[in-house]
Amino acid sequence: MNNLQVLTTSQISDTFVPSPILDIYYQLEKDHKNRLDWINASEEHLWRELCFCILSGNVAYELAKSVVDVLTERGYLDYKWMMEDNKSRITLFHELDKPNFDPRKKNGELRKYRYPKKRSAEIVGAAKALYRGNSIKSVLSNMTSDLEARNFFVNQISGLGIKEASHFLRNIGFTNSLAIIDVHVLTFLKEFSLVDFDTNSSLTLQRYLRLEKTLRNFAEYHGFNLALFDLAVWHYMRNKEL
């Protein structure tokens, strides 16, 4: 099957939400009330979240998180340093290429990061794109919609595709109306017959937007916050597949 069919709100009315997803969703909803949003966050916090989303492309959550934690502690994710040091990209590459990170392998050894050359260049490039007379917070302050913000980060920051840009904007509390369509959410959509797609086909921009629309319709029908529901699905499917 090569066509992607998006179900409308009326078409999904008979689809139930598994109780474990509801449990996760309502817990996330409680936690969300106390969450720091981008307006009150520091610029350093926003930058780390951006770095995490760049690093998480095609990489397990645990590894990307460990990379951010380790490099932050050692001072290698400092955007000011990246702007001032001409060798920052090379230094960052060497740090990513060392066995510094969790989760440990079965033999107990720490891991290297999978894409040291590519991601070091993307992170340093992002610092230079954002901090030459600007900042993440000032960029976001000038945005009129979440779609405009997502398009900006997709088009201006190498290493952020539509999924990672959506991830970033959700993580910092800028939006509740964008979805992160990853392999876990794709599996959910197929298992619950919410969308018909060929799992061997590439996830093009058009397909991504259609899948996002389907999930949005589903969330709206049930009265859910899309960003929290998407995250609840991710937790449920990820734990189910472990």
C-alpha positions in Angstrom: 0.0 0.0 0.0 1.5 3.3 -1.1 -1.4 5.7 -0.2 -1.7 7.2 3.2 -5.3 7.6 4.4 -6.1 10.1 7.2 -9.1 9.4 9.2 -11.4 12.2 10.2 -12.7 12.8 13.8 -16.0 11.2 13.0 -14.3 8.1 11.6 -12.2 7.5 14.8 -15.2 7.7 17.2 -15.3 3.9 17.7 -11.6 3.6 18.6 -10.9 3.1 22.3 -7.9 4.4 24.2 -6.1 1.6 26.2 -6.4 2.2 29.9 -2.5 2.2 30.4 -2.3 5.1 28.0 -5.0 7.0 29.9 -3.1 6.4 33.2 0.1 7.7 31.7 -1.7 10.7 30.1 -3.4 11.8 33.4 -0.1 11.5 35.3 1.6 13.6 32.6 -1.3 16.1 32.8 -0.7 16.5 36.5 3.1 16.9 36.1 2.5 19.4 33.2 1.0 22.0 35.5 4.3 22.4 37.3 6.5 22.3 34.2 8.8 25.2 33.4 7.9 26.8 30.1 10.2 28.6 27.6 9.4 32.1 28.8 10.6 31.4 32.3 13.5 29.0 31.3 17.1 30.2 31.0 18.7 30.5 27.6 21.1 27.7 28.6 18.2 25.4 29.3 16.6 26.1 25.9 20.0 25.5 24.2 20.5 22.1 26.0 17.0 21.0 24.9 17.9 22.0 21.3 21.1 20.0 21.5 19.2 17.0 22.9 16.8 17.1 20.0 19.7 17.3 17.5 21.5 14.4 19.2 18.4 12.2 19.5 17.9 11.8 15.7 18.1 8.0 15.0 19.5 7.5 18.5 18.0 5.9 21.6 16.6 8.4 24.2 19.0 7.1 26.9 22.1 7.7 24.8 21.1 11.2 23.7 20.3 12.2 27.3 23.6 10.8 28.6 25.5 12.7 25.9 23.8 16.0 26.9 24.4 15.3 30.6 28.1 14.4 30.2 29.0 17.1 27.8 27.2 19.8 29.8 29.0 18.7 33.0 32.4 19.0 31.1 31.6 22.3 29.5 31.4 21.1 25.9 27.8 22.2 25.2 28.5 25.9 26.0 27.3 27.9 23.0 29.5 30.8 24.0 32.6 28.6 23.9 31.5 27.3 20.5 31.3 30.8 19.2 34.7 31.8 20.4 36.8 28.7 19.8 37.6 27.9 16.2 38.4 24.3 17.2 35.2 23.7 19.1 33.7 21.5 16.4 36.8 19.3 16.3 36.9 19.2 20.1 33.2 18.2 20.3 33.8 15.5 17.6 36.5 13.9 19.7 34.4 14.0 22.9 31.5 12.3 21.0 33.8 9.7 19.6 35.0 8.6 23.0 33.3 5.8 25.1 31.8 8.3 27.5 28.1 7.6 27.6 25.3 5.4 29.0 23.6 3.0 28.6 26.5 0.6 29.1 27.0 -2.3 26.8 26.5 -5.9 28.0 30.2 -6.1 28.8 29.9 -3.1 31.0 31.7 -0.6 28.8 30.4 2.9 28.1 29.3 3.8 24.6 30.5 6.2 21.9 28.0 8.4 20.2 26.9 7.0 16.8 27.3 10.1 14.6 30.2 12.2 16.1 31.3 14.0 12.9 27.8 14.9 11.7 26.3 16.0 15.1 29.4 18.0 16.2 29.1 20.0 13.0 25.3 20.4 13.4 25.5 21.6 17.0 28.3 24.1 16.4 26.5 25.2 13.3 23.3 25.7 15.3 25.2 27.8 17.9 26.5 30.1 15.2 23.1 30.3 13.4 21.3 31.3 16.7 23.8 33.3 18.7 25.2 35.8 16.2 23.2 38.8 17.5 20.3 36.6 18.5 19.1 33.9 20.9 16.5 31.1 21.0 14.3 33.1 23.3 14.3 36.2 21.1 13.6 34.0 18.0 10.6 32.4 19.7 9.3 35.8 20.9 8.9 36.9 17.3 7.0 33.8 16.2 3.3 34.2 15.6 2.4 30.4 15.6 3.8 27.0 16.4 3.9 26.2 12.7 6.0 29.3 12.0 8.4 28.3 14.8 8.7 24.8 13.6 9.4 25.9 10.0 12.1 28.3 11.2 14.0 25.6 13.1 13.6 23.0 10.3 14.8 25.5 7.7 17.5 27.3 9.7 19.0 24.6 11.9 20.8 21.7 10.2 20.1 18.5 12.1 16.5 19.4 13.0 13.9 17.7 10.8 10.2 18.2 11.3 10.1 15.5 14.0 13.1 16.9 16.0 11.8 20.5 15.6 8.4 19.4 17.0 10.2 17.6 19.8 12.1 20.7 20.8 9.1 23.0 20.8 7.1 20.5 22.8 9.9 19.9 25.3 10.3 23.6 26.1 6.5 24.2 26.4 6.2 26.4 23.4 3.4 24.3 21.9 0.8 21.7 22.7 -0.5 21.2 19.2 2.5 19.5 17.4 3.2 15.7 17.5 6.4 13.8 17.4 5.8 11.0 14.9 8.5 8.4 15.7 8.6 4.6 15.3 6.6 4.1 18.6 3.8 6.4 17.6 3.7 5.0 14.1 3.3 1.5 15.6 0.4 2.7 17.7 -1.3 4.3 14.8 -1.1 1.1 12.8 -2.0 -1.3 15.6 -5.2 0.7 16.3 -6.1 1.1 12.6 -5.9 4.9 12.8 -3.9 5.1 9.6 -3.1 2.9 6.7 0.5 3.1 5.5 3.4 1.1 4.2 5.9 0.7 7.0 8.7 0.1 4.4 8.0 3.5 2.8 10.0 6.6 3.8 8.2 9.1 6.1 8.1 12.1 3.8 7.0 15.6 4.9 3.6 15.0 3.4 3.1 11.7 5.2 4.4 13.2 8.5 1.8 16.0 8.3 -1.0 13.6 7.5 -0.1 11.3 10.4 0.1 14.3 12.7 -3.3 15.4 11.5 -4.7 11.9 12.3 -3.3 12.0 15.8 -4.6 15.5 16.3 -8.1 14.4 15.2 -7.9 11.5 17.6 -6.8 13.6 20.5 -9.4 16.3 19.9 -12.2 13.8 19.7 -11.2 12.5 23.2 -10.5 15.9 24.6 -6.8 15.3 25.0 -3.9 17.7 24.8 -2.1 16.5 21.7 1.4 17.0 23.0 0.7 15.1 26.2 -1.3 12.3 24.4 1.6 11.9 21.9 4.0 11.6 24.8 1.7 9.1 26.6 1.6 6.9 23.5 5.4 7.1 23.2 5.8 5.9 26.9 3.2 3.2 26.5 4.5 1.8 23.2 8.1 2.0 24.2 7.6 0.1 27.4 5.4 -2.4 25.6 8.2 -3.1 23.1 11.1 -3.3 25.6 
